[in-house]
């Protein structure tokens, strides 16, 4: 479960905005305008609380060209004394018209047109049930690994989404814009339609995953420390999880019940202008 907290933030933020349409460069209808002060993310350092101490778990470093185009993104999951670091390096390749054409590891670059059809079993059959008055998705139907329905409820602050300009520097928003022109076509994959619906305009501050019985499986709270330009430089996350586990043995058979676990993590964000 350790990666679930930051994964949730990325799913609602980076993935959602990366699938935005041509209205993302304006005020998203009644939503919040992108930050007028342009900054690009250069470093993302993630820490988890271990035995009362915040220990770094992973880091991401982003490299840009002189024209502020995102060229690479190197991610490293830090190992231990017994395990080596796990490192990946994503390349961004642009065509003659400066539009993003390929993304991936240097040995396995993928066409952006193919990546737009990316399938995520947990989301491809879901849908947005409700938006707030700033057009943030606040209630989302999703399916878990057992194909059971869960409800994802999200609350946002009023600050503009922090990674918008980074995604634009990667050419991702422009790549999606070309697809969104034919968005009503029957051939448009349902997972792409849902991705468009997941566009947030603000930063998530709370997230709950609720199962079909009404039980809250995950309760996540996010607190940001903003700089003077309304970019978060630190995000602190507290999560409580409920999960089924063996709680006793009776007549040589396991007895299952619900257990609770908590997690705390911190993400440090560094930018360039």
N, C-alpha and C positions, 0 to 999 in steps of 0.2 A: 504493500500500500504506500510505500514511501514516496513514490513518484506521482501519486494521484493528485496531490494538491496543486503542484505547479502545472501538471498536465491539464488540469481543469481550467486554470487561468489561460493557458495557451490555446486550448480548444475554443474557448469563448472569445479570445482576443485575436491572436495571430491568425488562426484558421478562419475565423469569422470575417475579419476585415480583408484578409487576402482574397476572399471570394466576393468582394464588393463590386458594385456596378459603377456606371459612370457618374452617379450622383454622389459618390464618396468624396469627390473633390470639392463639393459645395457644402451645404449644411445638412445633407441627408434628410431633406424634407423638413420635418419639425424637430429633427435631432440636433445634436451639438456639432458645431463646425470643427473641423480639424484644427489643431493648435496652429496659430498663425506664426509662432516662433518655431522655425524648423530645426529639429535635432534628430540625429541618427544614432541608434543603439550601436555601441561598439563592444561592450562586455556585459555578460549576464553571469553572475556568480551565485550559485545556490548552496545554501547551508542547511543542515538538519540538526536538530537538537539530539545529542547523544550523551546520555549520562550527565545531564545538566550543562553540557558544553556544546556550543554551536560549532560543528565541524563541517568544513567544505566538502560537498558531495560531487559537484560538477561545475564546469565553467564553459562558457561559449564566447568565442572571439570572432568579431565580424570585421572584414577588411573591405575598404572602399577604394575606388579609383579616384583620380584627381577631380573627376566630374561628378563625384558622389554617387556612383553606381555601386551597388553591393556586388563584390566579386567573389567572396568566399565566406563561409561560416564554419569555423572549426569548433566541434564540441568534444569535451573530454569528461568522461565519468572517472573520477579519481578512485584508484584501487586502494589496497591496503598493503601491509607487509607481505601478505601471501598472494595477493592478486595484483596483476599489472593494471595500469590505466587503460581504459577503453576509449579510443579516439576515432572520430570520424570527421571528414572534411568535405563539405558540400560546395560545389562550384556553381556559379551562375554565368551562363554563356549567352551573350547578346548577338543579334544579327546585325546586318548592315544598317538597318533602320533604327538601331539601338533598342529594339524590342527584345524582351526576354524570350529565348528560344529553347534552351535546355537547362536542366537543373539536375544535380546529383553528384555522386562520387565521381572522381576523374575517370575511373575505369568503367563506370556505368551511368553515363549521362542519359537522361530521359527527356523526351520532347514535352514541352509544357502542354501542348494540345492533348497528349496522352494522360498527363498528370491531372488534368481537369476532370477526368473520368474516374479518379481515385475512389475506391469503395471502402467504406468503413462500416462493418457489420453492425456496430452499435448505433449508428446514426442514419443509415441509408433508408430505413423504413420509418423514421421518426418524423415529427413535424413541430413547428412552433405553434403553441396554443394561445399565447397572449404576449402583447408588447406593452411597455410603459409609454408615457406620453412623449418620450424622446426617441421612440422607435427602437429601444433595446429589447431583445427577446428576454422575457422574464419567466416564462413557463414553457418548457420544452418536453415533448414526449420522446423518450428514448427506449431502446431495448437493451437489456443486459445480456450476458453471455448465454444465459439459458433461454433467451428470446422472450423473457417476461417484460412487461411494460413497467418502466420507472418514469417518474416525473422529475425533471431538473428545474429547480426554481432559483432564479438569479436576481440579485439586487446590485445596483450600480451607484457610483457617486456621480457628480456633475462635471468632472474634469474630462477633457477630450482624450480619446484613446491614445496611449503613449507610443504605440508602434506604427501609427499610420504612415509617417514619413519614411520610416525604415522600409516598410513594405513597398512604398512607392519607389524608393531608391533601388529596390530589387526588380522593379518592372512587373511585379505580380499584379498590381491593380490594373495596369494597362493591359496585361494579358487577359484578364477576366473581362475587361470592358469589351473587347472584341467579341467574346462569346455572348455577353449579355444583350447584344443587339438583336440576337435571334432567340432570346430567352423563352419566348412563348411557343417555340417550335415543339411539336409533340415528341420529337426525337431527343429533346434535352433530358439527360439522365436525372432521375429523382434525387440522387445524392447531391448533384450540383444545385438543384433548386433549393434543397434544404440548406446547403451551405450559404447560399445567398440570403436566405431568411435569417440566418444566425448572425448577420452583421450587427455588431454593437457599435454605438457611438461614444460610449463612456467606459470607464474602468470598473470591472466587477469588484464588489466589496463583500459579498456573501453568496454562498452557493449551498443548496441542499439537494440531495438525491433521495427521493421518497419512493418506496416500493408500492406494489399494488394493494397492500394492506394498510397503507398510511404510515408505516414505520419509516423514520428518518434514518437512512443508512449512512449518509455522510452529511456532516454539518461543518461547513468551511467558512471561516471569517478571515478577511484580508484587510490589513491596515497599511496605508501608504504614507511615506514621508516624501512630500513634494519639494522640488526646488522652486526658485522664484519665477520660473517660467511654466509652472504647472506640469512638470514632468516628474514622475515618481523616481526617486533615487534608491529607495528601499521599499520592499513589500514584505511584510511580516504576516505569516499565515498560521492559523490555529485550526486544527481539524479534529472532530470527534467521529469515530466510525463505530457502527454496530455490525456485527457479523455472527453467523452461526458457527458453533464449534462444539466439540465434545466437552461436556461439563461434569460427567460422571460415568461410571460403569455399573450397570445393574444386570444381574444374571448373565454376566460375561458379554453383555451387549452395550455398545456406547449409547449414552443418553445425550441428546443435543439440546442446546439452549443458546441464548444470545449473550454475547460478550461485548465489551466496549473497550476501544483503544483510542488513544489521543496522539496527535502528532503536532510538532511545531517546526516551522522552517522559515528561512529568510532568503530573499533574493535581492542582491545588490545590482543596480543598473548603472552603467556608465554610457555617456553619449559624446558625440562630436557635433560641431555646428558647421 
